[in-house]
């Protein structure tokens, strides 16, 4: 997978891209990330990318020119799904990550300042939000999307089971995990996990995952039921 990131802070991504799973995926050529400084498409000598909003008001708005020119140039290199990170986007989740992981190429657009000129949206395929909170810009959101997507790209995760096994793939929270020591400060590991009975362990884990999801995230269970049932007639 190829990922182009357009940002006014390309340096923001240096450490995350060099570290851990994303670092490995890059080294192995499984996820190639190219960083682009939006200011490279600015046309004035100050390389400015923002201006005051029409109609007045506080703050600055990113001007359309550099975005249009950047996307012209990047899209001329070949097809890509263009994603804008913004608080009014569709909520990013595991399902969206799975869909994006199947794309050969993504262009992630990170806005800054108070917003981007509305006309830039005519150039994006999809607007995504990572949640209802205010960020300084789309960079952190792009990083969240990139990490969640990259680990679903075939070959990125060492053990193939660890992706399909995990919680959100099944629409459930994870069961509790324990490691040595069996008793720590009087706190015991559940006996079933030390029983050697693989069937009993599997049943206990499934029950725990279900209990936990029912208690902490009932919305996930309702979603899982809807997904399993398929679209229902209203009423
Ligand atoms: C937020 O993706 N987001 O969630 C996002 C992107 C850019 C700015 C923001 O405040 N929430």
py3Dmol code that shows the C-alpha trace and the ligand (Angstrom):
import py3Dmol

protein = """\
ATOM      1  CA  UNK A   1       0.000   0.000   0.000  1.00  0.00           C
ATOM      2  CA  UNK A   2       1.095   3.517  -0.809  1.00  0.00           C
ATOM      3  CA  UNK A   3       0.024   6.374   1.483  1.00  0.00           C
ATOM      4  CA  UNK A   4       0.561  10.024   0.581  1.00  0.00           C
ATOM      5  CA  UNK A   5       0.107  12.443   3.487  1.00  0.00           C
ATOM      6  CA  UNK A   6      -0.412  16.131   2.731  1.00  0.00           C
ATOM      7  CA  UNK A   7       0.284  18.355   5.746  1.00  0.00           C
ATOM      8  CA  UNK A   8       1.929  21.615   6.782  1.00  0.00           C
ATOM      9  CA  UNK A   9       3.819  19.588   9.443  1.00  0.00           C
ATOM     10  CA  UNK A  10       5.531  16.672   7.658  1.00  0.00           C
ATOM     11  CA  UNK A  11       8.012  16.452  10.546  1.00  0.00           C
ATOM     12  CA  UNK A  12       5.177  15.501  12.877  1.00  0.00           C
ATOM     13  CA  UNK A  13       5.182  11.981  11.386  1.00  0.00           C
ATOM     14  CA  UNK A  14       8.921  11.226  11.591  1.00  0.00           C
ATOM     15  CA  UNK A  15       9.082   9.296  14.864  1.00  0.00           C
ATOM     16  CA  UNK A  16       5.836   7.291  14.493  1.00  0.00           C
ATOM     17  CA  UNK A  17       6.817   6.234  10.964  1.00  0.00           C
ATOM     18  CA  UNK A  18      10.237   5.060  12.126  1.00  0.00           C
ATOM     19  CA  UNK A  19       8.972   3.197  15.199  1.00  0.00           C
ATOM     20  CA  UNK A  20       7.413  -0.184  15.879  1.00  0.00           C
ATOM     21  CA  UNK A  21       4.874  -1.656  13.508  1.00  0.00           C
ATOM     22  CA  UNK A  22       4.828   1.301  11.083  1.00  0.00           C
ATOM     23  CA  UNK A  23       8.643   1.344  11.016  1.00  0.00           C
ATOM     24  CA  UNK A  24       8.757  -2.372  10.164  1.00  0.00           C
ATOM     25  CA  UNK A  25       6.000  -2.073   7.555  1.00  0.00           C
ATOM     26  CA  UNK A  26       7.971   0.723   5.882  1.00  0.00           C
ATOM     27  CA  UNK A  27      11.290  -1.173   5.962  1.00  0.00           C
ATOM     28  CA  UNK A  28       9.642  -4.218   4.437  1.00  0.00           C
ATOM     29  CA  UNK A  29       7.983  -2.142   1.715  1.00  0.00           C
ATOM     30  CA  UNK A  30       4.486  -3.223   2.755  1.00  0.00           C
ATOM     31  CA  UNK A  31       3.285   0.298   3.587  1.00  0.00           C
ATOM     32  CA  UNK A  32       5.169   3.083   1.853  1.00  0.00           C
ATOM     33  CA  UNK A  33       4.380   6.527   3.286  1.00  0.00           C
ATOM     34  CA  UNK A  34       5.283   9.665   1.362  1.00  0.00           C
ATOM     35  CA  UNK A  35       5.096  12.969   3.225  1.00  0.00           C
ATOM     36  CA  UNK A  36       4.222  16.143   1.342  1.00  0.00           C
ATOM     37  CA  UNK A  37       4.498  19.690   2.668  1.00  0.00           C
ATOM     38  CA  UNK A  38       1.408  21.582   1.539  1.00  0.00           C
ATOM     39  CA  UNK A  39       3.541  24.759   1.453  1.00  0.00           C
ATOM     40  CA  UNK A  40       5.396  23.261  -1.551  1.00  0.00           C
ATOM     41  CA  UNK A  41       2.257  24.159  -3.534  1.00  0.00           C
ATOM     42  CA  UNK A  42       1.980  27.701  -2.158  1.00  0.00           C
ATOM     43  CA  UNK A  43       2.597  30.382  -4.774  1.00  0.00           C
ATOM     44  CA  UNK A  44       3.716  33.443  -2.775  1.00  0.00           C
ATOM     45  CA  UNK A  45       7.176  34.039  -1.403  1.00  0.00           C
ATOM     46  CA  UNK A  46       5.974  33.519   2.182  1.00  0.00           C
ATOM     47  CA  UNK A  47       4.610  30.094   1.194  1.00  0.00           C
ATOM     48  CA  UNK A  48       1.322  30.965   2.895  1.00  0.00           C
ATOM     49  CA  UNK A  49      -1.543  28.490   2.837  1.00  0.00           C
ATOM     50  CA  UNK A  50      -4.204  30.359   4.841  1.00  0.00           C
ATOM     51  CA  UNK A  51      -6.235  33.561   4.733  1.00  0.00           C
ATOM     52  CA  UNK A  52      -8.994  35.363   6.643  1.00  0.00           C
ATOM     53  CA  UNK A  53     -12.521  33.942   6.271  1.00  0.00           C
ATOM     54  CA  UNK A  54     -15.008  35.606   3.909  1.00  0.00           C
ATOM     55  CA  UNK A  55     -17.842  36.986   6.022  1.00  0.00           C
ATOM     56  CA  UNK A  56     -15.501  37.777   8.866  1.00  0.00           C
ATOM     57  CA  UNK A  57     -14.809  36.011  12.133  1.00  0.00           C
ATOM     58  CA  UNK A  58     -11.829  34.867  14.126  1.00  0.00           C
ATOM     59  CA  UNK A  59      -9.085  32.603  12.864  1.00  0.00           C
ATOM     60  CA  UNK A  60      -7.768  31.645   9.472  1.00  0.00           C
ATOM     61  CA  UNK A  61      -8.972  29.307   6.746  1.00  0.00           C
ATOM     62  CA  UNK A  62      -6.763  27.167   4.491  1.00  0.00           C
ATOM     63  CA  UNK A  63      -6.970  28.512   0.933  1.00  0.00           C
ATOM     64  CA  UNK A  64      -8.042  26.141  -1.865  1.00  0.00           C
ATOM     65  CA  UNK A  65      -5.122  26.735  -4.271  1.00  0.00           C
ATOM     66  CA  UNK A  66      -2.368  24.649  -2.661  1.00  0.00           C
ATOM     67  CA  UNK A  67      -4.814  21.791  -1.966  1.00  0.00           C
ATOM     68  CA  UNK A  68      -6.109  21.699  -5.544  1.00  0.00           C
ATOM     69  CA  UNK A  69      -2.582  21.864  -6.972  1.00  0.00           C
ATOM     70  CA  UNK A  70      -1.273  19.211  -4.569  1.00  0.00           C
ATOM     71  CA  UNK A  71      -4.133  16.850  -5.444  1.00  0.00           C
ATOM     72  CA  UNK A  72      -3.734  17.576  -9.183  1.00  0.00           C
ATOM     73  CA  UNK A  73      -0.098  16.539  -8.961  1.00  0.00           C
ATOM     74  CA  UNK A  74      -0.554  13.499  -6.709  1.00  0.00           C
ATOM     75  CA  UNK A  75      -3.596  12.178  -8.568  1.00  0.00           C
ATOM     76  CA  UNK A  76      -1.774  12.542 -11.903  1.00  0.00           C
ATOM     77  CA  UNK A  77       0.610   9.845 -10.586  1.00  0.00           C
ATOM     78  CA  UNK A  78      -2.200   7.316 -10.535  1.00  0.00           C
ATOM     79  CA  UNK A  79      -5.503   6.466  -8.857  1.00  0.00           C
ATOM     80  CA  UNK A  80      -5.873   6.932  -5.089  1.00  0.00           C
ATOM     81  CA  UNK A  81      -8.627   7.232  -2.504  1.00  0.00           C
ATOM     82  CA  UNK A  82      -8.527  10.799  -1.147  1.00  0.00           C
ATOM     83  CA  UNK A  83      -9.416  11.111   2.544  1.00  0.00           C
ATOM     84  CA  UNK A  84      -9.806  14.341   4.511  1.00  0.00           C
ATOM     85  CA  UNK A  85      -9.537  14.187   8.309  1.00  0.00           C
ATOM     86  CA  UNK A  86     -12.035  16.599   9.847  1.00  0.00           C
ATOM     87  CA  UNK A  87     -14.327  16.702  12.896  1.00  0.00           C
ATOM     88  CA  UNK A  88     -17.472  16.590  10.731  1.00  0.00           C
ATOM     89  CA  UNK A  89     -16.423  13.418   8.949  1.00  0.00           C
ATOM     90  CA  UNK A  90     -17.864   9.947   9.214  1.00  0.00           C
ATOM     91  CA  UNK A  91     -16.660   8.224  12.385  1.00  0.00           C
ATOM     92  CA  UNK A  92     -13.571   6.115  11.766  1.00  0.00           C
ATOM     93  CA  UNK A  93     -13.790   2.571  13.150  1.00  0.00           C
ATOM     94  CA  UNK A  94     -12.437  -0.930  12.570  1.00  0.00           C
ATOM     95  CA  UNK A  95     -14.789  -1.553   9.658  1.00  0.00           C
ATOM     96  CA  UNK A  96     -13.616   1.590   7.860  1.00  0.00           C
ATOM     97  CA  UNK A  97     -10.011   0.542   8.591  1.00  0.00           C
ATOM     98  CA  UNK A  98     -10.650  -2.830   6.935  1.00  0.00           C
ATOM     99  CA  UNK A  99     -12.131  -1.150   3.880  1.00  0.00           C
ATOM    100  CA  UNK A 100      -9.217   1.289   3.551  1.00  0.00           C
ATOM    101  CA  UNK A 101      -6.656  -1.503   4.075  1.00  0.00           C
ATOM    102  CA  UNK A 102      -7.858  -3.022   0.794  1.00  0.00           C
ATOM    103  CA  UNK A 103      -7.027   0.163  -1.147  1.00  0.00           C
ATOM    104  CA  UNK A 104      -3.758   0.191  -3.097  1.00  0.00           C
ATOM    105  CA  UNK A 105      -3.234   3.891  -2.453  1.00  0.00           C
ATOM    106  CA  UNK A 106      -4.538   6.516  -0.013  1.00  0.00           C
ATOM    107  CA  UNK A 107      -4.012  10.268   0.073  1.00  0.00           C
ATOM    108  CA  UNK A 108      -4.560  11.561   3.622  1.00  0.00           C
ATOM    109  CA  UNK A 109      -5.254  15.298   3.805  1.00  0.00           C
ATOM    110  CA  UNK A 110      -4.548  17.006   7.125  1.00  0.00           C
ATOM    111  CA  UNK A 111      -6.265  20.326   7.708  1.00  0.00           C
ATOM    112  CA  UNK A 112      -5.051  22.940  10.181  1.00  0.00           C
ATOM    113  CA  UNK A 113      -6.218  26.317  11.414  1.00  0.00           C
ATOM    114  CA  UNK A 114      -9.955  26.814  11.853  1.00  0.00           C
ATOM    115  CA  UNK A 115     -10.802  24.893   8.730  1.00  0.00           C
ATOM    116  CA  UNK A 116     -10.297  24.373   5.022  1.00  0.00           C
ATOM    117  CA  UNK A 117     -12.065  26.289   2.263  1.00  0.00           C
ATOM    118  CA  UNK A 118     -15.226  24.297   1.583  1.00  0.00           C
ATOM    119  CA  UNK A 119     -14.383  23.889  -2.106  1.00  0.00           C
ATOM    120  CA  UNK A 120     -11.496  21.540  -1.240  1.00  0.00           C
ATOM    121  CA  UNK A 121     -14.143  18.953  -0.328  1.00  0.00           C
ATOM    122  CA  UNK A 122     -15.104  18.651  -3.990  1.00  0.00           C
ATOM    123  CA  UNK A 123     -11.704  16.968  -4.393  1.00  0.00           C
ATOM    124  CA  UNK A 124     -11.974  14.342  -1.637  1.00  0.00           C
ATOM    125  CA  UNK A 125     -13.664  10.941  -1.809  1.00  0.00           C
ATOM    126  CA  UNK A 126     -14.401  10.729   1.895  1.00  0.00           C
ATOM    127  CA  UNK A 127     -14.215  12.778   5.107  1.00  0.00           C
ATOM    128  CA  UNK A 128     -13.310  10.859   8.285  1.00  0.00           C
ATOM    129  CA  UNK A 129     -13.352  11.864  11.961  1.00  0.00           C
ATOM    130  CA  UNK A 130     -11.646   9.909  14.747  1.00  0.00           C
ATOM    131  CA  UNK A 131     -13.977  11.339  17.409  1.00  0.00           C
ATOM    132  CA  UNK A 132     -15.919  14.192  18.926  1.00  0.00           C
ATOM    133  CA  UNK A 133     -13.142  16.330  20.355  1.00  0.00           C
ATOM    134  CA  UNK A 134     -11.144  19.274  19.126  1.00  0.00           C
ATOM    135  CA  UNK A 135      -7.665  18.618  17.759  1.00  0.00           C
ATOM    136  CA  UNK A 136      -5.167  21.223  16.600  1.00  0.00           C
ATOM    137  CA  UNK A 137      -5.323  19.646  13.165  1.00  0.00           C
ATOM    138  CA  UNK A 138      -5.797  16.495  11.156  1.00  0.00           C
ATOM    139  CA  UNK A 139      -2.244  15.194  11.664  1.00  0.00           C
ATOM    140  CA  UNK A 140      -2.953  13.174  14.815  1.00  0.00           C
ATOM    141  CA  UNK A 141      -6.138  11.822  13.223  1.00  0.00           C
ATOM    142  CA  UNK A 142      -4.217  10.801  10.075  1.00  0.00           C
ATOM    143  CA  UNK A 143      -1.730   8.961  12.266  1.00  0.00           C
ATOM    144  CA  UNK A 144      -4.523   7.087  14.040  1.00  0.00           C
ATOM    145  CA  UNK A 145      -6.030   6.079  10.691  1.00  0.00           C
ATOM    146  CA  UNK A 146      -2.642   5.106   9.289  1.00  0.00           C
ATOM    147  CA  UNK A 147      -1.748   2.853  12.227  1.00  0.00           C
ATOM    148  CA  UNK A 148      -5.154   1.154  12.332  1.00  0.00           C
ATOM    149  CA  UNK A 149      -5.088   0.572   8.555  1.00  0.00           C
ATOM    150  CA  UNK A 150      -1.414  -0.440   8.231  1.00  0.00           C
ATOM    151  CA  UNK A 151      -1.700  -3.335  10.682  1.00  0.00           C
ATOM    152  CA  UNK A 152      -4.521  -4.795   8.547  1.00  0.00           C
ATOM    153  CA  UNK A 153      -2.426  -4.759   5.370  1.00  0.00           C
ATOM    154  CA  UNK A 154      -1.522  -8.388   4.597  1.00  0.00           C
ATOM    155  CA  UNK A 155       1.947  -9.280   5.902  1.00  0.00           C
ATOM    156  CA  UNK A 156       2.308  -6.343   8.298  1.00  0.00           C
ATOM    157  CA  UNK A 157       1.383  -8.257  11.438  1.00  0.00           C
ATOM    158  CA  UNK A 158       3.808 -11.105  12.187  1.00  0.00           C
ATOM    159  CA  UNK A 159       1.216 -13.639  13.264  1.00  0.00           C
ATOM    160  CA  UNK A 160      -1.748 -13.851  10.852  1.00  0.00           C
ATOM    161  CA  UNK A 161      -4.026 -15.067  13.696  1.00  0.00           C
ATOM    162  CA  UNK A 162      -3.504 -11.958  15.772  1.00  0.00           C
ATOM    163  CA  UNK A 163      -5.514  -9.812  13.361  1.00  0.00           C
ATOM    164  CA  UNK A 164      -8.529 -12.087  12.798  1.00  0.00           C
ATOM    165  CA  UNK A 165      -8.578 -13.268  16.446  1.00  0.00           C
ATOM    166  CA  UNK A 166      -8.798  -9.885  17.996  1.00  0.00           C
ATOM    167  CA  UNK A 167     -11.764  -8.237  19.601  1.00  0.00           C
ATOM    168  CA  UNK A 168     -13.030  -5.669  17.146  1.00  0.00           C
ATOM    169  CA  UNK A 169     -12.806  -8.122  14.250  1.00  0.00           C
ATOM    170  CA  UNK A 170     -15.606  -9.996  16.037  1.00  0.00           C
ATOM    171  CA  UNK A 171     -17.305  -6.842  17.308  1.00  0.00           C
ATOM    172  CA  UNK A 172     -16.432  -7.656  20.929  1.00  0.00           C
ATOM    173  CA  UNK A 173     -14.057  -6.348  23.566  1.00  0.00           C
ATOM    174  CA  UNK A 174     -11.050  -8.525  24.395  1.00  0.00           C
ATOM    175  CA  UNK A 175     -11.164 -11.147  27.164  1.00  0.00           C
ATOM    176  CA  UNK A 176      -8.838 -10.557  30.150  1.00  0.00           C
ATOM    177  CA  UNK A 177      -5.220 -11.643  29.701  1.00  0.00           C
ATOM    178  CA  UNK A 178      -2.791 -12.868  32.352  1.00  0.00           C
ATOM    179  CA  UNK A 179       0.849 -13.885  32.458  1.00  0.00           C
ATOM    180  CA  UNK A 180       3.295 -15.016  35.165  1.00  0.00           C
ATOM    181  CA  UNK A 181       3.355 -14.971  38.127  1.00  0.00           C
ATOM    182  CA  UNK A 182       0.248 -17.072  38.862  1.00  0.00           C
ATOM    183  CA  UNK A 183      -0.213 -15.155  42.117  1.00  0.00           C
ATOM    184  CA  UNK A 184       0.950 -11.558  42.382  1.00  0.00           C
ATOM    185  CA  UNK A 185       0.484  -9.672  45.682  1.00  0.00           C
ATOM    186  CA  UNK A 186      -2.320 -12.045  46.507  1.00  0.00           C
ATOM    187  CA  UNK A 187      -4.060 -11.516  43.150  1.00  0.00           C
ATOM    188  CA  UNK A 188      -4.672 -14.869  41.458  1.00  0.00           C
ATOM    189  CA  UNK A 189      -4.874 -15.834  37.809  1.00  0.00           C
ATOM    190  CA  UNK A 190      -8.220 -17.621  37.186  1.00  0.00           C
ATOM    191  CA  UNK A 191      -7.717 -21.377  37.673  1.00  0.00           C
ATOM    192  CA  UNK A 192      -9.276 -22.303  34.307  1.00  0.00           C
ATOM    193  CA  UNK A 193      -6.406 -20.585  32.455  1.00  0.00           C
ATOM    194  CA  UNK A 194      -3.941 -22.890  34.262  1.00  0.00           C
ATOM    195  CA  UNK A 195      -6.058 -26.023  33.876  1.00  0.00           C
ATOM    196  CA  UNK A 196      -4.636 -27.099  30.519  1.00  0.00           C
ATOM    197  CA  UNK A 197      -8.217 -27.682  29.290  1.00  0.00           C
ATOM    198  CA  UNK A 198      -8.190 -25.812  25.960  1.00  0.00           C
ATOM    199  CA  UNK A 199     -11.937 -26.168  25.430  1.00  0.00           C
ATOM    200  CA  UNK A 200     -12.664 -24.743  28.882  1.00  0.00           C
ATOM    201  CA  UNK A 201     -10.215 -21.884  28.261  1.00  0.00           C
ATOM    202  CA  UNK A 202     -11.921 -21.039  24.939  1.00  0.00           C
ATOM    203  CA  UNK A 203     -15.392 -21.075  26.577  1.00  0.00           C
ATOM    204  CA  UNK A 204     -14.213 -18.923  29.492  1.00  0.00           C
ATOM    205  CA  UNK A 205     -12.658 -16.381  27.133  1.00  0.00           C
ATOM    206  CA  UNK A 206     -15.757 -16.162  24.968  1.00  0.00           C
ATOM    207  CA  UNK A 207     -17.982 -15.689  28.053  1.00  0.00           C
ATOM    208  CA  UNK A 208     -15.645 -13.046  29.452  1.00  0.00           C
ATOM    209  CA  UNK A 209     -15.558 -11.148  26.156  1.00  0.00           C
ATOM    210  CA  UNK A 210     -19.364 -11.241  25.959  1.00  0.00           C
ATOM    211  CA  UNK A 211     -19.846 -10.215  29.635  1.00  0.00           C
ATOM    212  CA  UNK A 212     -17.387  -7.403  29.318  1.00  0.00           C
ATOM    213  CA  UNK A 213     -18.919  -6.107  26.105  1.00  0.00           C
ATOM    214  CA  UNK A 214     -22.449  -6.297  27.595  1.00  0.00           C
ATOM    215  CA  UNK A 215     -21.297  -4.360  30.660  1.00  0.00           C
ATOM    216  CA  UNK A 216     -18.961  -1.759  29.110  1.00  0.00           C
ATOM    217  CA  UNK A 217     -19.998  -1.429  25.446  1.00  0.00           C
ATOM    218  CA  UNK A 218     -23.559  -2.692  24.873  1.00  0.00           C
ATOM    219  CA  UNK A 219     -23.613  -0.582  21.699  1.00  0.00           C
ATOM    220  CA  UNK A 220     -21.053  -2.975  20.148  1.00  0.00           C
ATOM    221  CA  UNK A 221     -23.353  -5.969  20.708  1.00  0.00           C
ATOM    222  CA  UNK A 222     -26.313  -4.181  19.133  1.00  0.00           C
ATOM    223  CA  UNK A 223     -24.144  -3.322  16.131  1.00  0.00           C
ATOM    224  CA  UNK A 224     -22.907  -6.920  15.857  1.00  0.00           C
ATOM    225  CA  UNK A 225     -26.525  -8.184  15.898  1.00  0.00           C
ATOM    226  CA  UNK A 226     -27.538  -5.703  13.199  1.00  0.00           C
ATOM    227  CA  UNK A 227     -24.575  -6.733  11.062  1.00  0.00           C
ATOM    228  CA  UNK A 228     -25.418 -10.431  11.491  1.00  0.00           C
ATOM    229  CA  UNK A 229     -29.144  -9.951  10.742  1.00  0.00           C
ATOM    230  CA  UNK A 230     -28.602  -7.787   7.722  1.00  0.00           C
ATOM    231  CA  UNK A 231     -30.890  -4.867   6.830  1.00  0.00           C
ATOM    232  CA  UNK A 232     -34.333  -5.165   8.467  1.00  0.00           C
ATOM    233  CA  UNK A 233     -37.645  -3.773   7.303  1.00  0.00           C
ATOM    234  CA  UNK A 234     -38.546  -0.691   9.353  1.00  0.00           C
ATOM    235  CA  UNK A 235     -41.195  -0.937  12.095  1.00  0.00           C
TER     236      UNK A 235
END
"""
ligand_1 = """\
11
LIG
C -10.808 16.438 14.686
O -10.520 13.431 12.694
N -10.832 14.190 13.635
O -11.533 13.700 14.573
C -10.420 15.572 13.636
C -9.626 16.033 12.578
C -9.211 17.367 12.561
C -9.585 18.224 13.594
C -10.360 17.776 14.647
O -10.714 18.601 15.660
N -11.584 16.010 15.737
"""
view = py3Dmol.view(width=600, height=400)
view.addModel(protein, "pdb")
view.setStyle({"model": 0}, {"cartoon": {"style": "trace"}})
view.addModel(ligand_1, "xyz")
view.setStyle({"model": 1}, {"stick": {}})
view.zoomTo()
view.show()
